[in-house]
Amino acid sequence: MSATKLAGPAAGSVVLRGIGLYTLAVFLLSLMDAVVKWLTDDFGTAQLVFFRSLFGLLPLMVLIARSGGLSALATRRPGAQMLRGLIGMGAAFFFYYAFSVMPLADAYAIAFAAPIFITALSVPLLGESVGVRRWSAVGVGFLGVIVMLRPGTTDLAGFLSIGALAALAGTFCYALSTALIRKLTRTETNASLIFYSAIVVIAISGVMMTFDFRTPTGWQWVLLVATGLLGGTATLALTEAFRIAPVAILAPFEYTAMVWAVLLGFWLWGDLPDLWIIAGSLIVVGSGLYILHRETRNRVPPSSPSARVPEPAGEL
């Protein structure tokens, strides 16, 4: 039952449950990304994307069963579903590569620019109207991205590192995928959106990994399976959280991902974000929250400043 249909303490309890599920999902996805980063020394990107998507299908079976079984997978737009899968796969490839060459917190900070791209893309793709204030927030958000890309460096490689560019490309692909989701949800179920995206990713990454396949051993198998289970379980938590609580309430809790990224990055690799990343991410987060505020105020279905949606192809 939606929290908006309840009143008083009951509504508050449901919303708190939604917040709990959402923050749990953010933690699980952050943990998944840390495991992926750990495995990048031993496996190629295609192989990591393949196993993440393959084993992520297991928890998805729960969502399909709860959504009415195989009937929930009916689709009226198979071509658009395939296109979204391809774009989602691009996001996964770019982000997994970024994880392999830069600190987790740095990649997350750039990924927080997703709502900025989503707002910009909503005009040509969804025909939405974006006012001057939101366009101003988009401009400020892009300024924050530039700050994170090290504008003070004189070395081009430092200003536009391959890792930062990959994270930025992944963020754009994620935003494009999210814009397509907003369009497809008019005719497609959540279960079908996740399922067909996963099938596309599994098929293509499965072929690609044959060119650089490395046989897992021992704990590597456990960690590869864990990436899928963590991501799939997080997808279930996200889906339930969005079902029972308003996006406007849940969205700010996405930024707890930075806390987990910093803690995991320091614990596992001794990484800490520098001042450029901290300053830029604060600008980007502020811009994202303002965009969410304006969309909610204008009663437009808000595109969450989340750097995540239930994407089996590899959440950020």
Beta strands, then each sheet from edge to edge (+ up, - down):
end
